[in-house]
């Protein structure tokens, strides 16, 4: 990766990343990613933790992926343990984009069950991408504890994460689908349907699962 940004431009770019105007921050992140420099890594990570604008956060993540993993990985792993929810969420999102499995130890049970739904969703997406071979059943068991929780987007995200793990999730889904909680049962049944038929819409899968549960069936 070529790093061509003149030293004199670094302070200017760092100031622009903190500008009050989202458009300026967006252009700055694009420029920093186009001409990466180790001096930018800390500022990019810190900006991710407080950035309100989705498109700017997306560009910040892209800019970080343009820098050497040896620099970004340690900083993002530290951020994944931050007290700030946005810092945790964005660090996890960026780790999933980098895709380096050395980050796996940072995907803790605490993050997978985080009370903040955005953090949890980011952790699920990162986990299914970074999970080492052989650790899938343990991950599936942790994810299954979140069935039936949260709103539609959270439930859909969890179903997608579980389905991405493949057949290894079937035993935990079957157990959850036979449990006493109707919300958990319906979510488990809908997830198994998505596993079997990836083209099935989540809404239709969950409605069918609710009907099955209401009729006392187990799918």
C-alpha positions as CSV (number, residue, x, y, z in Angstrom):
1,X,0.0,0.0,0.0
2,X,1.5,3.4,-1.1
3,X,1.4,6.2,1.4
4,X,2.0,9.5,-0.4
5,X,0.4,12.2,1.7
6,X,2.9,15.0,2.3
7,X,3.6,15.7,6.0
8,X,2.4,19.2,5.6
9,X,-1.1,17.9,4.7
10,X,-1.5,15.7,7.7
11,X,-2.6,18.5,10.2
12,X,-5.0,19.9,7.7
13,X,-6.6,16.5,7.1
14,X,-6.9,15.8,10.8
15,X,-8.6,19.1,11.3
16,X,-11.0,18.4,8.5
17,X,-12.0,15.1,10.1
18,X,-13.3,17.0,13.0
19,X,-15.0,19.8,11.1
20,X,-18.6,20.7,12.0
21,X,-19.8,20.1,8.5
22,X,-20.5,16.5,7.5
23,X,-19.6,17.2,3.9
24,X,-16.2,18.4,4.9
25,X,-15.6,15.3,7.1
26,X,-16.8,13.0,4.3
27,X,-14.3,14.6,1.9
28,X,-11.5,14.4,4.5
29,X,-12.2,10.7,5.1
30,X,-12.1,10.0,1.4
31,X,-8.8,11.9,1.0
32,X,-7.2,10.1,4.0
33,X,-8.2,6.7,2.6
34,X,-6.9,7.7,-0.9
35,X,-3.5,8.7,0.5
36,X,-3.1,6.7,3.7
37,X,-0.6,7.7,6.4
38,X,0.0,6.1,9.8
39,X,-0.6,9.5,11.4
40,X,-4.2,9.2,10.5
41,X,-5.1,5.9,12.2
42,X,-5.7,7.3,15.7
43,X,-7.8,10.1,14.4
44,X,-9.9,7.9,12.2
45,X,-10.6,5.5,15.0
46,X,-11.5,8.3,17.4
47,X,-13.8,9.9,14.9
48,X,-15.7,6.7,14.3
49,X,-16.6,6.7,18.0
50,X,-18.4,10.0,17.8
51,X,-19.5,10.4,14.1
52,X,-23.3,10.9,13.8
53,X,-23.6,10.7,10.0
54,X,-23.9,7.2,8.5
55,X,-22.2,8.0,5.2
56,X,-19.3,9.6,7.0
57,X,-18.9,6.6,9.3
58,X,-18.9,4.4,6.2
59,X,-16.1,6.4,4.6
60,X,-14.2,6.4,7.9
61,X,-14.4,2.6,7.9
62,X,-13.2,2.5,4.3
63,X,-10.3,4.8,5.1
64,X,-9.2,2.5,7.9
65,X,-9.3,-0.6,5.7
66,X,-6.8,1.3,3.5
67,X,-4.2,1.4,6.2
68,X,-1.9,-1.5,7.3
69,X,-3.7,-4.0,9.5
70,X,-0.7,-4.0,11.9
71,X,-1.7,-0.4,12.8
72,X,-5.5,-0.6,12.6
73,X,-6.2,-4.0,14.3
74,X,-4.8,-3.2,17.8
75,X,-6.6,0.2,17.9
76,X,-9.9,-1.3,16.8
77,X,-9.6,-4.2,19.2
78,X,-9.1,-1.6,22.0
79,X,-12.2,0.3,20.8
80,X,-14.3,-2.8,20.9
81,X,-14.0,-2.7,24.6
82,X,-14.9,1.0,24.9
83,X,-17.5,2.3,27.3
84,X,-19.1,4.2,24.4
85,X,-21.6,2.2,22.4
86,X,-20.9,3.8,19.1
87,X,-17.2,3.2,19.5
88,X,-17.9,-0.5,20.1
89,X,-20.3,-0.8,17.3
90,X,-18.1,1.0,14.7
91,X,-15.0,-0.8,15.8
92,X,-16.7,-4.2,15.3
93,X,-18.1,-3.1,12.0
94,X,-14.7,-2.1,10.8
95,X,-13.1,-5.3,12.0
96,X,-15.7,-7.2,10.0
97,X,-14.7,-5.2,6.9
98,X,-10.9,-5.9,7.5
99,X,-11.7,-9.6,7.9
100,X,-8.5,-10.5,9.8
101,X,-9.3,-13.5,12.1
102,X,-6.7,-12.4,14.6
103,X,-9.5,-10.1,15.8
104,X,-11.6,-13.0,16.9
105,X,-10.6,-12.9,20.6
106,X,-12.1,-9.4,20.7
107,X,-15.6,-10.7,19.9
108,X,-16.5,-11.5,23.5
109,X,-19.7,-13.0,24.9
110,X,-20.3,-9.5,26.4
111,X,-20.4,-7.9,23.0
112,X,-22.5,-10.7,21.4
113,X,-25.1,-10.1,24.2
114,X,-24.6,-6.3,24.4
115,X,-27.6,-4.4,25.7
116,X,-27.2,-1.9,22.8
117,X,-28.8,-3.5,19.8
118,X,-26.6,-1.8,17.3
119,X,-23.5,-3.0,19.1
120,X,-24.9,-6.6,19.3
121,X,-25.8,-6.6,15.6
122,X,-22.3,-5.4,14.7
123,X,-20.8,-8.1,16.9
124,X,-23.0,-10.8,15.2
125,X,-21.9,-9.8,11.8
126,X,-18.2,-9.7,12.8
127,X,-18.4,-13.0,14.6
128,X,-19.8,-15.0,11.7
129,X,-17.0,-13.7,9.5
130,X,-14.2,-14.1,11.9
131,X,-15.1,-17.3,13.8
132,X,-12.3,-19.9,13.6
133,X,-13.1,-23.3,12.2
134,X,-14.4,-25.5,15.0
135,X,-15.8,-22.7,17.1
136,X,-19.1,-22.4,15.2
137,X,-21.2,-24.5,17.6
138,X,-20.1,-22.4,20.6
139,X,-20.9,-19.2,18.7
140,X,-24.3,-20.6,17.6
141,X,-25.2,-21.4,21.2
142,X,-24.4,-17.9,22.4
143,X,-26.3,-16.3,19.5
144,X,-29.3,-18.6,20.2
145,X,-29.7,-17.0,23.6
146,X,-30.8,-13.8,21.9
147,X,-33.7,-15.3,19.9
148,X,-37.0,-13.6,20.5
149,X,-35.4,-10.3,21.6
150,X,-35.4,-6.8,20.1
151,X,-37.2,-5.3,17.2
152,X,-37.6,-6.5,13.6
153,X,-34.1,-5.3,12.4
154,X,-32.4,-7.0,15.4
155,X,-34.3,-10.2,14.9
156,X,-33.6,-10.2,11.2
157,X,-29.9,-9.5,11.8
158,X,-29.7,-12.4,14.3
159,X,-31.4,-14.8,11.9
160,X,-29.0,-13.9,9.1
161,X,-26.0,-14.4,11.4
162,X,-27.3,-17.8,12.6
163,X,-28.1,-18.9,9.0
164,X,-24.6,-17.8,7.9
165,X,-23.2,-20.4,10.2
166,X,-24.9,-23.2,8.3
167,X,-26.1,-26.6,9.5
168,X,-24.2,-26.3,12.8
169,X,-27.1,-24.1,14.1
170,X,-29.8,-26.6,13.6
171,X,-29.6,-28.3,17.1
172,X,-29.8,-25.0,18.9
173,X,-32.6,-23.8,16.7
174,X,-34.5,-27.0,17.3
175,X,-34.0,-26.7,21.1
176,X,-35.2,-23.1,21.0
177,X,-38.1,-24.0,18.8
178,X,-39.3,-26.5,21.4
179,X,-39.0,-24.1,24.3
180,X,-41.8,-22.5,26.3
181,X,-41.4,-18.9,25.1
182,X,-43.6,-18.3,22.0
183,X,-41.5,-15.4,20.8
184,X,-38.3,-17.5,21.0
185,X,-40.0,-20.4,19.3
186,X,-41.3,-18.3,16.4
187,X,-38.0,-16.7,15.9
188,X,-36.2,-20.0,16.0
189,X,-38.6,-21.6,13.5
190,X,-38.3,-18.6,11.2
191,X,-34.5,-18.7,11.3
192,X,-34.5,-22.4,10.4
193,X,-36.8,-21.7,7.5
194,X,-34.3,-19.0,6.3
195,X,-31.5,-21.5,6.7
196,X,-33.3,-24.0,4.5
197,X,-34.6,-21.4,2.0
198,X,-32.3,-18.3,1.8
199,X,-34.7,-16.6,-0.7
200,X,-37.6,-16.7,1.8
201,X,-38.6,-13.3,3.1
202,X,-38.1,-12.8,6.8
203,X,-41.6,-11.3,7.2
204,X,-43.3,-14.3,5.6
205,X,-41.0,-16.7,7.6
206,X,-41.8,-15.1,10.9
207,X,-45.5,-14.9,10.2
208,X,-45.6,-18.6,9.2
209,X,-43.6,-19.4,12.4
210,X,-46.1,-17.5,14.5
211,X,-49.0,-19.4,13.0
212,X,-47.3,-22.7,13.8
213,X,-46.6,-21.6,17.4
214,X,-50.2,-20.4,17.8
215,X,-51.5,-23.7,16.6
216,X,-49.2,-25.5,19.0
217,X,-46.9,-27.0,16.4
218,X,-43.1,-27.1,16.3
219,X,-42.6,-26.9,12.5
